[in-house]
Amino acid sequence: MTAAPRAVSRRERNKQEKLDRITAAARELFAERGVDDVTTQQIAERADIGAGTLFLYARTKGELLLLVQNAAYEDALARGVQAADGVPDVVDAVMAVVRPVVECNRTHVDNGRTYLREMVFGDPTETHHAEALAIVGRTEAALADVLRREVRPEQDAVALAHVVSAVMFLAMAAPRDAAATVDDVVEEVRRQVAVVLRNGTPAQ
C-alpha cells in the first residue's frame, strides 16, 4: 500500500517561499549588475527580508551565487544529455553534453568564472557548494556514459570522463577575452577532447 504524502507544515512552506524569493532576487541582481557589483544587503532588500534572515539561507555572496547557478547548470546538463542521446559520433556526442554547460557559463562571463572559483575554493561542507560538486560528478557520469560506446574497460571510460570534464572546466575558467564566444570556447574544448580520445581509445 502506498504511503500518503507527508503534509508540508506552514513553517516549511514559509521557509521555501523565502528561499524562492532570495533565489529570484539574487538571480536578477547578478544578471543585471554582475556578482562583484551586488551586495547581500541589496539582495535582502529585493527579496523583502532582513539581512539576518538572508544569512540563515546563505552565509556569503559566493554561496548565493552557487545557489543561483547550480539550478542553471543542472538544467544545462540535462539538455546536453538529451542532445547527446541521438548523436552517433562519440566526439560529437561529448560536445553535445559540453555545449549547454559552456553556454550557461558564458551567459555572464564574470559570474561564470566566480561560480567556478567558488566551486573549487569554497567550503565543501556548505550545502550549495556540496551540490555544485555533485553536479560535477553527474557531468562526469554523463560523459562516461557517452564514452562507454567506444572506450573499454569501464575504468578507462570513467578516467577519460574525468579528463574531459577537467578540460571543459579549465577552458571555461581560463582568463580570456570576455568577447570570446561560446563557439570559441567549445572549439577549444573540442580540439583537446579529440586529442584525448585519439590517445585514450583503442586503435580501430
N, C-alpha and C positions, 0 to 999 in steps of 0.2 A: 504494500500500500504506500503510495507517495505521500511523504510528509507535507503538511500545509506550509506555505512560505512564511517565514518569520515576519511578524509585523515590525515595521520600522517606527521607532519611537519619535516623538516630536523633537527631542533633543538631537537625535541623529539627523532628522530632516533639516533642522536649523543649521547644524554643523555643515552638512553637504551644501546647503544653499549659500552659506558664507564662503565655502571653498570655491563654489562655482563663480561667485561674484569676484573673488580675489583673482582667480584664474583669468576671467574675462578682462578685468581691469589691467592686469599685468600684460596680457597678450596685446591689448590695444595700445598701451603706452610704449611697450617695447617696439611694436611695429611702427608707431608714429615717430618716436624720437631715438630709438636705439637704447640698448640696456645701459650704456655708460651715462646717458643723459637723463635717466629716470631715477627718482628716489623712492625709497619704500614709503615715505610719507605721502607722496603723490599717488602711489598705488592704493594705499589705505583710504585716501580721500575719495578716489574714484570708485572704490568698492563700497564706500559709505560705511566704513568700520573704523575703529580706533587702531592706532599703530600697535598697541599692546596685543590686540586681538590678532592682527596680521602675523605677529611673531609666533603665535601659537600654531600657525599653519606652515610657516617657512621662516627660518631664523635669519636668513640673509637674502640679498637680492639675487645672488647666484642660485640659491635654492628655488627662488621664484622662477627664474629663467628655466631651470631644469623642469619644474612643474609644467610650464607652458610648452616647452619644446619636446618633452617626452611624448606627449599626445600626438604632436605633429609628426615626429619621427616614426611612431608606431603606425600611423596611417600611411606614411610613405613606404614603409617596409611592406605592409600588406598589399599595396598597389604593385610594388615591384615583384613580389612573389607571384601574384596573379598574372602579371605580364610575362614572367619567365616561363610559365607553365606550357605555353604553346610555341616556344622558340626552340627549334631543333639543335642549332649550333650552340655548343657549350659556352664559348666566349660571349656570344650574343646574349645567351640566357643569363650569364653572370652580370652582364652590363644592364640587362633589363631589371635586375634586382637593384643594382647600384644607382641607376639614373634618378629614380624618385627620391632617394635619400640625398643625393647631391643637390637636387632641385630644392628640397626642403632646407638644406644647409645654406644655400645661396639666396634664399628669399630675402634675408637681411644679413649681409656678409659679416658685419661685426658681431651681431647676435649669434650667428652660427659659430664663429671662432670662439666666442666666450663660452658658448654651450660646451664645445669640445674641451676647452680648458677646464671648465668645472667638472666635466665627466672624468678627466684624468686626475685632477688635483684636489677635487672636493672630498668631503668626509664620506667614506664608503659606508658608514653606519647610518647616514641620513637617508630617509625614505626615498626622496626624489632622486638622489644620487644612486642609490641601490637600484632603482627602477631603470635609470639610464644605462647602467652596466648590464642589467638584464636584457635591455633592448639590443645591446651589442651582442650578447650571447645568442639572441634569437636571429640576429642578422647573420652571424656565422653559421648557425644551424641551417638557415635558408640557403646560404651559399654552398654549404656542404651537400645539401640535397641535390642541387644542380650539378655539382662536381662529381657526384657518385655515378652519373651517367657514363663517365669515361674513366674515372680515377679509382683504382683499386690498389691496395686494400682499403678498408674503411678508415684506418688511422691516417692514411695519406690524404684522403678527401677532407677529413677534419683539419689536418695540419695545413693543407692548401687553403681551405676556407679562412683559417686564422690569418694567413699571409695576405690573402685578397682583402680581407676586412681592414687589416693594418694599412695596406696600400691606399685604400679608399679614404680612411680617416686622416691619414697623413696628407694626402692630396688636398683634402678639404681644409685642414688646419694650417697648411703652409702659408707663410706670409707672401701674398701675391697681390697684384694689381686688383683693386676692387672692381675694375671694369671687366675682369675675366668672366666669360660667360659660363653657363652650365655646360655647354658643349666643350669649352676649353678644358674644364676640369674632368669631364667624363672621358675625353680623348686621352688625357694624360693617364688616367686610371686604366683605360683600355690597353694602352701600349705596354704598361707594366704587367697587367694581368696576362696578356698574350705571351710575354716572355716567361712569366712564372709557370703558366700552364704548358708551354712548349717544353720547359725543362723539368716539369714535375709530373708529366703524364708519360706512360709507356710509349715507345715508338710504335707506329702503326705499320 
